Amino acid sequence: MTDEQLMQIDAENPLAININRKVVLNGAVLSGTHGCGLSWNPCFPEGNGPEAKNVIQHYGLDPAYGWAIWRAAFPWTKKRKPKITTLSITLMQRPAAISGPHFHVSAPGERIEFIHPTTGTQHTLIVQEYEQREISREHFNSQNQESPTHYTVMRYALSQDLPDGTFTVTDCVHSDQPRQNRTNPNESQAFIGICVSIFGGREQGKLHVACSALHFEPVNDVEWRMVFYEKSREDVTVEMIQA
């Protein structure tokens, strides 16, 4: 499936509830350390594992509904358990990725107009810099593998700039996989694939940066994709204990 299809599946899946949790104890925010979770799918009850079945029974949940159950650990701020006077939990949905328009760039100064899929507001992406670059091979330590080093970097600004974390630009294709180093033909042919990425989408004031995928040869025409990140649910705060 394409990246766009995977984004749509993740955004529309009712059991893919990606949330952040904030626990406030006696007015102080606790830091989470670890957690785990599982889902109960009512459409295919036989496909649920024994652990999910036990959890549904333990909490007395109706198996006709879908459930996403999470457990998270929030240690005390001090070694000893404090006297609990107030306790609240806030559930915050992580923004879901929404695929946007594709576009091509040939030189700095180009302007790409687009409509925000949620607000309907028109924006303009203005290309400030656009150039091909190459990573030094000194950054790769493997003597048995050859890694792709060519990429394209684009710096751009937005008219009516969007809040941090709600918009980015990515390459429509993935990086080339590392390959056996041709200069060492006698070395073992087995190797572990490495996922190589370049930091992108970082904001410098009003200037944003996007980097393409890595390739063994320079790519003259990169197809870029806009990605929006939106929340479909409001934050929910539950007062567990009130003074």
Accessible surface in RSA format (square Angstrom, percent):
REM  Atomic radii and reference values for relative SASA: ProtOr
REM  Chains: A
REM  Algorithm: Lee & Richards
REM  Probe-radius: 1.40
REM  Slices: 20
REM RES _ NUM      All-atoms   Total-Side   Main-Chain    Non-polar    All polar
REM                ABS   REL    ABS   REL    ABS   REL    ABS   REL    ABS   REL
RES MET A   1   162.54  84.2  87.80  58.1  74.74 177.9  79.28  67.4  83.26 110.3
RES THR A   2    76.38  54.3  68.49  69.4   7.89  18.8  73.19  98.3   3.19   4.8
RES ASP A   3    35.73  25.0  30.63  30.5   5.10  12.1   9.65  22.7  26.08  26.0
RES GLU A   4    51.02  29.3  47.20  35.7   3.82   9.1  36.71  71.0  14.31  11.7
RES GLN A   5    86.90  48.6  85.49  62.5   1.41   3.4  24.35  51.8  62.55  47.4
RES LEU A   6    86.46  48.2  81.78  58.5   4.69  11.8  82.15  57.7   4.32  11.6
RES MET A   7    36.08  18.7  31.26  20.7   4.82  11.5  35.05  29.8   1.03   1.4
RES GLN A   8   102.27  57.2  96.23  70.3   6.03  14.4  28.66  61.0  73.61  55.8
RES ILE A   9    87.93  50.0  82.75  61.7   5.18  12.5  87.32  62.9   0.61   1.7
RES ASP A  10    64.00  44.8  56.96  56.7   7.04  16.6  21.04  49.5  42.96  42.8
RES ALA A  11    52.15  47.9  20.20  31.2  31.95  72.7  21.74  30.6  30.41  80.6
RES GLU A  12   118.46  68.0  93.23  70.5  25.23  60.1  44.91  86.9  73.55  60.0
RES ASN A  13    62.98  43.4  50.84  49.1  12.14  29.2  11.24  27.1  51.73  50.0
RES PRO A  14    98.91  72.1  87.91  80.1  11.00  40.0  92.35  76.2   6.56  40.8
RES LEU A  15    37.78  21.0  28.55  20.4   9.23  23.2  28.73  20.2   9.05  24.3
RES ALA A  16    32.73  30.1  11.54  17.8  21.18  48.2  20.11  28.3  12.62  33.4
RES ILE A  17    63.06  35.9  57.57  42.9   5.49  13.2  60.60  43.6   2.45   6.7
RES ASN A  18    60.65  41.8  56.24  54.3   4.41  10.6   8.67  20.9  51.98  50.2
RES ILE A  19    23.99  13.7  21.29  15.9   2.71   6.5  21.29  15.3   2.71   7.3
RES ASN A  20    65.64  45.3  63.46  61.3   2.18   5.2  14.22  34.2  51.41  49.7
RES ARG A  21    73.68  30.9  51.91  26.5  21.77  51.8  14.88  20.3  58.80  35.6
RES LYS A  22    83.01  40.5  81.01  49.7   2.00   4.8  27.43  24.7  55.58  59.2
RES VAL A  23    12.06   7.9  12.06  10.9   0.00   0.0  12.06  10.5   0.00   0.0
RES VAL A  24    32.27  21.2  31.18  28.2   1.08   2.6  31.18  27.1   1.08   2.9
RES LEU A  25     9.04   5.0   6.76   4.8   2.28   5.7   6.76   4.7   2.28   6.1
RES ASN A  26    60.07  41.4  31.84  30.8  28.22  68.0  24.12  58.0  35.95  34.7
RES GLY A  27    65.30  80.5   0.00   N/A  65.30  80.5  33.65  92.4  31.64  70.9
RES ALA A  28    46.60  42.8  41.02  63.3   5.58  12.7  46.60  65.6   0.00   0.0
RES VAL A  29    90.49  59.5  68.66  62.2  21.83  52.6  68.66  59.7  21.83  59.2
RES LEU A  30    10.56   5.9   5.68   4.1   4.88  12.3   6.07   4.3   4.49  12.1
RES SER A  31    89.12  75.3  77.18 103.0  11.94  27.5  44.05  93.8  45.07  63.1
RES GLY A  32    49.40  60.9   0.00   N/A  49.40  60.9  14.56  40.0  34.84  78.0
RES THR A  33    85.37  60.7  47.29  47.9  38.08  90.8  53.24  71.5  32.13  48.6
RES HIS A  34   134.01  73.2 116.05  80.7  17.97  46.0  97.44 100.4  36.57  42.6
RES GLY A  35    45.20  55.7   0.00   N/A  45.20  55.7  10.66  29.3  34.54  77.4
RES CYS A  36    81.07  61.3  72.92  81.3   8.16  19.2  40.58 102.8  40.49  43.7
RES GLY A  37    40.17  49.5   0.00   N/A  40.17  49.5   6.37  17.5  33.81  75.7
RES LEU A  38    43.45  24.2  30.32  21.7  13.13  33.0  41.85  29.4   1.60   4.3
RES SER A  39    46.64  39.4  31.70  42.3  14.94  34.4  17.38  37.0  29.26  41.0
RES TRP A  40    14.69   5.9  14.69   7.1   0.00   0.0  14.69   7.8   0.00   0.0
RES ASN A  41    49.18  33.9  49.02  47.4   0.16   0.4  12.04  29.0  37.14  35.9
RES PRO A  42    42.52  31.0  24.90  22.7  17.62  64.1  25.25  20.9  17.27 107.3
RES CYS A  43    97.35  73.6  67.52  75.3  29.84  70.1  20.40  51.7  76.96  83.0
RES PHE A  44   142.66  71.4 137.97  85.5   4.69  12.2 141.89  86.0   0.77   2.2
RES PRO A  45    60.78  44.3  59.83  54.5   0.95   3.5  59.83  49.4   0.95   5.9
RES GLU A  46   151.24  86.8 129.46  97.9  21.78  51.9  63.85 123.5  87.39  71.4
RES GLY A  47    68.83  84.9   0.00   N/A  68.83  84.9  34.57  94.9  34.26  76.7
RES ASN A  48    16.87  11.6   6.68   6.5  10.19  24.5   4.54  10.9  12.33  11.9
RES GLY A  49    35.71  44.0   0.00   N/A  35.71  44.0  27.14  74.5   8.57  19.2
RES PRO A  50   107.49  78.3 105.45  96.1   2.05   7.4 107.36  88.6   0.14   0.9
RES GLU A  51   118.65  68.1 115.21  87.2   3.44   8.2  40.66  78.6  77.99  63.7
RES ALA A  52     6.95   6.4   6.06   9.4   0.88   2.0   6.06   8.5   0.88   2.3
RES LYS A  53    75.08  36.6  73.57  45.1   1.51   3.6  37.83  34.1  37.25  39.7
RES ASN A  54    93.07  64.2  88.73  85.8   4.33  10.4  25.70  61.9  67.37  65.1
RES VAL A  55    28.28  18.6  26.83  24.3   1.44   3.5  28.27  24.6   0.00   0.0
RES ILE A  56     8.25   4.7   7.86   5.9   0.39   0.9   7.86   5.7   0.39   1.1
RES GLN A  57   139.37  77.9 114.27  83.5  25.10  59.8  44.22  94.1  95.15  72.2
RES HIS A  58   142.72  78.0 109.47  76.1  33.25  85.1  73.48  75.7  69.24  80.6
RES TYR A  59   125.21  58.5  98.07  55.8  27.14  70.6  72.57  54.5  52.65  64.9
RES GLY A  60    66.38  81.9   0.00   N/A  66.38  81.9  34.66  95.1  31.72  71.0
RES LEU A  61    40.51  22.6  31.92  22.8   8.59  21.6  33.68  23.7   6.83  18.4
RES ASP A  62    68.32  47.9  60.42  60.1   7.90  18.7  27.37  64.4  40.95  40.8
RES PRO A  63    74.57  54.3  69.30  63.2   5.27  19.1  69.64  57.5   4.93  30.6
RES ALA A  64    77.19  71.0  46.84  72.3  30.35  69.0  56.94  80.2  20.26  53.7
RES TYR A  65   140.01  65.4 137.03  78.0   2.98   7.8  91.73  68.9  48.28  59.5
RES GLY A  66    37.61  46.4   0.00   N/A  37.61  46.4   8.30  22.8  29.32  65.7
RES TRP A  67    80.64  32.4  78.21  37.9   2.43   5.7  80.64  43.0   0.00   0.0
RES ALA A  68    30.06  27.6   1.87   2.9  28.19  64.1   1.87   2.6  28.19  74.7
RES ILE A  69    38.22  21.7  34.48  25.7   3.74   9.0  37.32  26.9   0.90   2.4
RES TRP A  70   122.12  49.0  90.98  44.0  31.15  73.1  89.20  47.6  32.92  53.4
RES ARG A  71   174.50  73.3 168.31  85.8   6.19  14.7  59.71  81.6 114.78  69.6
RES ALA A  72    34.52  31.7   7.50  11.6  27.02  61.5   7.63  10.8  26.89  71.2
RES ALA A  73    30.04  27.6  23.35  36.0   6.68  15.2  29.44  41.5   0.59   1.6
RES PHE A  74    45.50  22.8  24.14  15.0  21.35  55.6  24.49  14.8  21.01  60.1
RES PRO A  75    69.15  50.4  53.89  49.1  15.26  55.5  65.23  53.9   3.92  24.3
RES TRP A  76    98.26  39.4  82.44  39.9  15.82  37.1  62.38  33.3  35.88  58.2
RES THR A  77    96.22  68.4  56.77  57.6  39.45  94.0  44.84  60.2  51.38  77.7
RES LYS A  78   164.42  80.2 151.91  93.2  12.51  29.8 102.74  92.5  61.68  65.7
RES LYS A  79   210.61 102.7 173.92 106.7  36.68  87.3 125.57 113.0  85.04  90.6
RES ARG A  80   208.95  87.7 201.23 102.6   7.72  18.4  75.46 103.1 133.49  80.9
RES LYS A  81   141.59  69.1 112.98  69.3  28.61  68.1  55.98  50.4  85.61  91.2
RES PRO A  82    45.96  33.5  32.98  30.1  12.98  47.2  43.43  35.9   2.52  15.7
RES LYS A  83   176.56  86.1 155.84  95.6  20.72  49.3 106.63  96.0  69.92  74.5
RES ILE A  84    53.48  30.4  30.22  22.5  23.25  56.0  30.22  21.8  23.25  63.1
RES THR A  85    62.09  44.2  55.35  56.1   6.75  16.1  49.86  67.0  12.23  18.5
RES THR A  86    43.37  30.8  43.37  44.0   0.00   0.0  36.15  48.6   7.22  10.9
RES LEU A  87    36.85  20.5  36.42  26.1   0.42   1.1  36.68  25.8   0.16   0.4
RES SER A  88    14.27  12.1  13.88  18.5   0.40   0.9   3.72   7.9  10.55  14.8
RES ILE A  89    51.12  29.1  51.00  38.0   0.13   0.3  51.03  36.7   0.09   0.3
RES THR A  90    13.41   9.5  13.41  13.6   0.00   0.0   7.95  10.7   5.45   8.2
RES LEU A  91    67.75  37.7  65.05  46.5   2.70   6.8  65.40  45.9   2.35   6.3
RES MET A  92    49.51  25.6  49.51  32.8   0.00   0.0  22.02  18.7  27.49  36.4
RES GLN A  93    26.42  14.8  20.70  15.1   5.72  13.6   8.15  17.4  18.26  13.9
RES ARG A  94   109.36  45.9 105.39  53.7   3.97   9.5  31.04  42.4  78.32  47.5
RES PRO A  95    64.05  46.7  47.82  43.6  16.23  59.0  47.82  39.5  16.23 100.9
RES ALA A  96    22.07  20.3  17.55  27.1   4.52  10.3  22.07  31.1   0.00   0.0
RES ALA A  97    25.93  23.8  19.94  30.8   5.99  13.6  19.94  28.1   5.99  15.9
RES ILE A  98    56.99  32.4  54.14  40.3   2.85   6.9  56.99  41.0   0.00   0.0
RES SER A  99    34.64  29.3  12.43  16.6  22.21  51.2  10.70  22.8  23.94  33.5
RES GLY A 100    15.83  19.5   0.00   N/A  15.83  19.5   8.62  23.6   7.22  16.2
RES PRO A 101    60.18  43.9  48.02  43.8  12.16  44.2  59.63  49.2   0.55   3.4
RES HIS A 102    79.72  43.6  53.21  37.0  26.51  67.8  43.61  44.9  36.11  42.0
RES PHE A 103    14.90   7.5   9.03   5.6   5.87  15.3  14.90   9.0   0.00   0.0
RES HIS A 104    92.97  50.8  77.93  54.2  15.05  38.5  59.76  61.6  33.21  38.6
RES VAL A 105     5.93   3.9   0.00   0.0   5.93  14.3   1.83   1.6   4.10  11.1
RES SER A 106    94.99  80.3  63.60  84.9  31.38  72.3  51.27 109.2  43.72  61.2
RES ALA A 107    44.39  40.8  43.28  66.8   1.10   2.5  44.39  62.5   0.00   0.0
RES PRO A 108    74.65  54.4  55.37  50.5  19.28  70.1  55.69  46.0  18.95 117.8
RES GLY A 109    51.46  63.5   0.00   N/A  51.46  63.5  33.32  91.4  18.13  40.6
RES GLU A 110    54.69  31.4  48.34  36.6   6.35  15.1  34.13  66.0  20.57  16.8
RES ARG A 111   153.49  64.4 123.58  63.0  29.90  71.2  46.28  63.2 107.21  65.0
RES ILE A 112    28.88  16.4  25.57  19.1   3.31   8.0  28.88  20.8   0.00   0.0
RES GLU A 113   116.87  67.1  91.37  69.1  25.50  60.7  24.55  47.5  92.32  75.4
RES PHE A 114     8.29   4.1   0.43   0.3   7.87  20.5   8.18   5.0   0.11   0.3
RES ILE A 115    93.34  53.1  82.74  61.6  10.60  25.5  82.74  59.6  10.60  28.8
RES HIS A 116     5.79   3.2   4.84   3.4   0.95   2.4   0.56   0.6   5.23   6.1
RES PRO A 117    72.11  52.6  29.11  26.5  43.00 156.3  39.93  33.0  32.18 200.0
RES THR A 118    83.62  59.5  52.59  53.3  31.03  73.9  49.80  66.9  33.82  51.1
RES THR A 119    91.81  65.3  56.36  57.1  35.45  84.5  62.58  84.1  29.24  44.2
RES GLY A 120    48.85  60.2   0.00   N/A  48.85  60.2  25.63  70.3  23.21  52.0
RES THR A 121    50.35  35.8  43.54  44.1   6.80  16.2  27.93  37.5  22.41  33.9
RES GLN A 122    92.35  51.6  82.41  60.2   9.93  23.6  25.24  53.7  67.11  50.9
RES HIS A 123     7.41   4.1   6.77   4.7   0.64   1.6   6.30   6.5   1.12   1.3
RES THR A 124    12.94   9.2  12.94  13.1   0.00   0.0   0.67   0.9  12.26  18.5
RES LEU A 125     0.00   0.0   0.00   0.0   0.00   0.0   0.00   0.0   0.00   0.0
RES ILE A 126    39.10  22.2  39.10  29.1   0.00   0.0  39.10  28.2   0.00   0.0
RES VAL A 127     1.92   1.3   0.00   0.0   1.92   4.6   0.00   0.0   1.92   5.2
RES GLN A 128    81.15  45.4  63.17  46.2  17.97  42.8  12.62  26.9  68.52  52.0
RES GLU A 129    76.38  43.9  75.02  56.8   1.36   3.2  28.48  55.1  47.90  39.1
RES TYR A 130    37.17  17.4  18.09  10.3  19.08  49.6  17.40  13.1  19.77  24.4
RES GLU A 131    76.71  44.0  69.90  52.9   6.81  16.2  28.24  54.6  48.47  39.6
RES GLN A 132    87.62  49.0  62.13  45.4  25.49  60.7  33.02  70.3  54.60  41.4
RES ARG A 133    89.69  37.7  79.77  40.7   9.92  23.6  33.14  45.3  56.56  34.3
RES GLU A 134    97.02  55.7  66.61  50.4  30.41  72.4  21.44  41.5  75.58  61.7
RES ILE A 135    28.51  16.2  22.85  17.0   5.66  13.6  27.82  20.0   0.69   1.9
RES SER A 136    54.40  46.0  39.41  52.6  14.99  34.5  40.32  85.9  14.09  19.7
RES ARG A 137   125.60  52.7 115.58  58.9  10.02  23.9  66.24  90.5  59.37  36.0
RES GLU A 138   156.45  89.8 128.51  97.2  27.95  66.5  53.51 103.5 102.94  84.0
RES HIS A 139   133.42  72.9 106.02  73.7  27.40  70.1  65.88  67.9  67.54  78.6
RES PHE A 140    55.19  27.6  37.98  23.5  17.21  44.8  41.10  24.9  14.09  40.3
RES ASN A 141   139.58  96.3 111.54 107.8  28.04  67.5  37.06  89.2 102.52  99.1
RES SER A 142    52.08  44.0  28.81  38.4  23.27  53.6  30.82  65.6  21.26  29.8
RES GLN A 143   145.26  81.2 135.32  98.9   9.94  23.7  42.07  89.5 103.20  78.3
RES ASN A 144    62.43  43.1  62.43  60.3   0.00   0.0   5.37  12.9  57.05  55.1
RES GLN A 145    17.07   9.5   9.07   6.6   8.00  19.0   3.03   6.5  14.03  10.6
RES GLU A 146    36.20  20.8  32.62  24.7   3.58   8.5  13.11  25.3  23.09  18.9
RES SER A 147     9.28   7.8   5.90   7.9   3.39   7.8   0.17   0.4   9.11  12.8
RES PRO A 148     0.07   0.0   0.00   0.0   0.07   0.2   0.07   0.1   0.00   0.0
RES THR A 149     1.06   0.8   0.73   0.7   0.33   0.8   0.00   0.0   1.06   1.6
RES HIS A 150    35.28  19.3  34.87  24.2   0.41   1.1  17.83  18.4  17.46  20.3
RES TYR A 151    32.41  15.1  25.09  14.3   7.32  19.1   6.01   4.5  26.40  32.5
RES THR A 152     4.04   2.9   4.04   4.1   0.00   0.0   0.94   1.3   3.10   4.7
RES VAL A 153     4.16   2.7   3.78   3.4   0.38   0.9   3.78   3.3   0.38   1.0
RES MET A 154     0.14   0.1   0.00   0.0   0.14   0.3   0.14   0.1   0.00   0.0
RES ARG A 155    44.46  18.7  44.30  22.6   0.16   0.4   2.79   3.8  41.67  25.3
RES TYR A 156     0.86   0.4   0.86   0.5   0.00   0.0   0.00   0.0   0.86   1.1
RES ALA A 157    19.19  17.6  19.19  29.6   0.00   0.0  19.19  27.0   0.00   0.0
RES LEU A 158    15.81   8.8   0.92   0.7  14.89  37.4   1.35   0.9  14.46  38.9
RES SER A 159    39.89  33.7  30.89  41.2   9.00  20.7  36.02  76.7   3.87   5.4
RES GLN A 160   121.61  68.0  95.74  70.0  25.87  61.6  48.84 104.0  72.77  55.2
RES ASP A 161    39.81  27.9  10.26  10.2  29.54  69.9   7.29  17.2  32.52  32.4
RES LEU A 162    23.50  13.1  16.76  12.0   6.75  17.0  17.19  12.1   6.31  17.0
RES PRO A 163    94.47  68.9  79.22  72.2  15.25  55.4  91.22  75.3   3.25  20.2
RES ASP A 164   116.42  81.6  87.85  87.4  28.58  67.6  42.90 101.0  73.52  73.3
RES GLY A 165    61.48  75.8   0.00   N/A  61.48  75.8  40.61 111.5  20.86  46.7
RES THR A 166    30.34  21.6  30.34  30.8   0.00   0.0  30.34  40.8   0.00   0.0
RES PHE A 167    21.24  10.6   3.76   2.3  17.49  45.5   3.76   2.3  17.49  50.0
RES THR A 168    21.81  15.5  21.65  21.9   0.16   0.4  14.35  19.3   7.46  11.3
RES VAL A 169     4.55   3.0   0.00   0.0   4.55  11.0   0.00   0.0   4.55  12.3
RES THR A 170    46.20  32.9  44.43  45.0   1.77   4.2  45.75  61.5   0.45   0.7
RES ASP A 171    17.59  12.3   7.77   7.7   9.82  23.2   5.28  12.4  12.31  12.3
RES CYS A 172    24.89  18.8   7.86   8.8  17.02  40.0   8.21  20.8  16.68  18.0
RES VAL A 173    82.85  54.5  73.46  66.5   9.40  22.6  77.63  67.5   5.22  14.2
RES HIS A 174   135.65  74.1 121.38  84.4  14.28  36.5  89.41  92.1  46.24  53.8
RES SER A 175    29.12  24.6  17.23  23.0  11.89  27.4   9.92  21.1  19.20  26.9
RES ASP A 176    48.28  33.8  39.82  39.6   8.46  20.0  12.91  30.4  35.37  35.3
RES GLN A 177   120.23  67.2 110.08  80.4  10.15  24.2  57.50 122.4  62.73  47.6
RES PRO A 178     6.04   4.4   0.91   0.8   5.13  18.7   0.91   0.8   5.13  31.9
RES ARG A 179    72.94  30.6  71.54  36.5   1.40   3.3  35.53  48.6  37.41  22.7
RES GLN A 180    29.24  16.4  22.90  16.7   6.34  15.1  22.90  48.7   6.35   4.8
RES ASN A 181    29.32  20.2  28.90  27.9   0.42   1.0   0.00   0.0  29.32  28.3
RES ARG A 182   178.57  75.0 154.81  78.9  23.76  56.6  69.21  94.6 109.35  66.3
RES THR A 183   109.92  78.2  81.99  83.1  27.93  66.6  82.37 110.6  27.55  41.6
RES ASN A 184    46.29  31.9  42.37  40.9   3.92   9.4   5.38  12.9  40.91  39.5
RES PRO A 185    95.76  69.8  75.85  69.1  19.91  72.4  81.61  67.4  14.14  87.9
RES ASN A 186   150.70 103.9 116.11 112.2  34.60  83.3  38.92  93.7 111.79 108.0
RES GLU A 187    76.18  43.7  69.22  52.4   6.97  16.6   5.91  11.4  70.27  57.4
RES SER A 188    78.16  66.0  59.49  79.4  18.67  43.0  53.45 113.8  24.72  34.6
RES GLN A 189   121.65  68.0 105.85  77.4  15.80  37.6  64.01 136.2  57.64  43.7
RES ALA A 190    87.43  80.4  61.64  95.1  25.80  58.7  70.47  99.2  16.97  44.9
RES PHE A 191    83.66  41.9  46.52  28.8  37.14  96.6  56.43  34.2  27.23  77.9
RES ILE A 192   147.71  84.1 140.75 104.9   6.96  16.8 144.37 104.0   3.34   9.1
RES GLY A 193    49.77  61.4   0.00   N/A  49.77  61.4  20.14  55.3  29.64  66.4
RES ILE A 194    82.86  47.2  77.56  57.8   5.30  12.8  81.44  58.6   1.42   3.9
RES CYS A 195   121.42  91.8  90.91 101.4  30.51  71.7  40.31 102.1  81.11  87.5
RES VAL A 196    27.44  18.1  17.74  16.1   9.69  23.4  21.32  18.5   6.11  16.6
RES SER A 197    92.99  78.6  67.06  89.5  25.93  59.7  36.21  77.1  56.78  79.5
RES ILE A 198    50.96  29.0  28.92  21.5  22.05  53.1  30.49  22.0  20.48  55.6
RES PHE A 199   176.14  88.1 164.37 101.8  11.77  30.6 168.81 102.3   7.33  21.0
RES GLY A 200    44.08  54.4   0.00   N/A  44.08  54.4  12.11  33.2  31.97  71.6
RES GLY A 201    29.05  35.8   0.00   N/A  29.05  35.8   4.99  13.7  24.07  53.9
RES ARG A 202   147.49  61.9 139.20  71.0   8.28  19.7  61.15  83.6  86.33  52.3
RES GLU A 203    62.21  35.7  38.15  28.9  24.05  57.3  17.33  33.5  44.88  36.6
RES GLN A 204    84.81  47.4  67.94  49.7  16.87  40.2  36.54  77.8  48.27  36.6
RES GLY A 205    62.82  77.5   0.00   N/A  62.82  77.5  44.61 122.4  18.21  40.8
RES LYS A 206   146.05  71.2 139.64  85.7   6.41  15.3 102.07  91.9  43.97  46.8
RES LEU A 207    45.71  25.5  44.88  32.1   0.83   2.1  45.09  31.7   0.62   1.7
RES HIS A 208    16.86   9.2  16.86  11.7   0.00   0.0  11.26  11.6   5.59   6.5
RES VAL A 209     9.22   6.1   9.22   8.3   0.00   0.0   9.22   8.0   0.00   0.0
RES ALA A 210     0.11   0.1   0.00   0.0   0.11   0.2   0.11   0.2   0.00   0.0
RES CYS A 211    21.08  15.9   5.79   6.5  15.29  35.9   0.22   0.5  20.86  22.5
RES SER A 212     7.12   6.0   1.73   2.3   5.39  12.4   0.70   1.5   6.42   9.0
RES ALA A 213     9.89   9.1   3.21   4.9   6.68  15.2   9.52  13.4   0.36   1.0
RES LEU A 214     0.62   0.3   0.62   0.4   0.00   0.0   0.62   0.4   0.00   0.0
RES HIS A 215    26.43  14.4  26.43  18.4   0.00   0.0  18.36  18.9   8.07   9.4
RES PHE A 216    28.28  14.1  19.46  12.1   8.82  23.0  20.49  12.4   7.79  22.3
RES GLU A 217   121.32  69.7 118.66  89.8   2.66   6.3  55.53 107.4  65.79  53.7
RES PRO A 218    63.46  46.3  45.05  41.1  18.42  66.9  46.79  38.6  16.67 103.6
RES VAL A 219    51.65  34.0  44.25  40.1   7.40  17.8  47.39  41.2   4.26  11.6
RES ASN A 220   134.44  92.7 106.50 102.9  27.94  67.3  32.06  77.2 102.38  99.0
RES ASP A 221    91.73  64.3  74.30  74.0  17.43  41.2  33.45  78.7  58.28  58.1
RES VAL A 222     6.34   4.2   3.78   3.4   2.55   6.2   6.34   5.5   0.00   0.0
RES GLU A 223    66.89  38.4  63.07  47.7   3.82   9.1   9.74  18.8  57.15  46.7
RES TRP A 224     0.00   0.0   0.00   0.0   0.00   0.0   0.00   0.0   0.00   0.0
RES ARG A 225    11.14   4.7  11.14   5.7   0.00   0.0   0.00   0.0  11.14   6.7
RES MET A 226     0.05   0.0   0.05   0.0   0.00   0.0   0.05   0.0   0.00   0.0
RES VAL A 227     2.18   1.4   2.18   2.0   0.00   0.0   2.18   1.9   0.00   0.0
RES PHE A 228     0.43   0.2   0.43   0.3   0.00   0.0   0.43   0.3   0.00   0.0
RES TYR A 229    66.81  31.2  64.48  36.7   2.33   6.1  38.07  28.6  28.74  35.4
RES GLU A 230    43.40  24.9  38.57  29.2   4.83  11.5  10.91  21.1  32.50  26.5
RES LYS A 231    89.97  43.9  61.35  37.6  28.63  68.2  41.12  37.0  48.85  52.0
RES SER A 232    91.78  77.6  53.24  71.1  38.54  88.8  55.27 117.7  36.52  51.2
RES ARG A 233   138.90  58.3 129.43  66.0   9.48  22.6  56.92  77.8  81.98  49.7
RES GLU A 234   155.62  89.3 143.89 108.9  11.73  27.9  62.62 121.1  93.00  75.9
RES ASP A 235    70.50  49.4  47.80  47.6  22.70  53.7  17.05  40.1  53.46  53.3
RES VAL A 236    81.48  53.6  78.63  71.2   2.85   6.9  81.48  70.8   0.00   0.0
RES THR A 237    77.56  55.2  48.03  48.7  29.53  70.4  31.78  42.7  45.78  69.2
RES VAL A 238    70.70  46.5  67.93  61.5   2.76   6.7  70.70  61.4   0.00   0.0
RES GLU A 239    93.65  53.8  71.07  53.8  22.58  53.8  30.54  59.1  63.11  51.5
RES MET A 240   105.40  54.6  74.20  49.1  31.20  74.3  70.03  59.5  35.37  46.9
RES ILE A 241    70.26  40.0  66.13  49.3   4.12   9.9  70.18  50.5   0.07   0.2
RES GLN A 242   131.77  73.7 104.10  76.1  27.67  65.9  30.38  64.7 101.39  76.9
RES ALA A 243   115.96 106.6  46.52  71.8  69.44 158.0  78.29 110.3  37.67  99.8
END  Absolute sums over single chains surface
CHAIN  1 A    15937.1      12389.5       3547.6       8753.1       7184.0
END  Absolute sums over all chains
TOTAL         15937.1      12389.5       3547.6       8753.1       7184.0
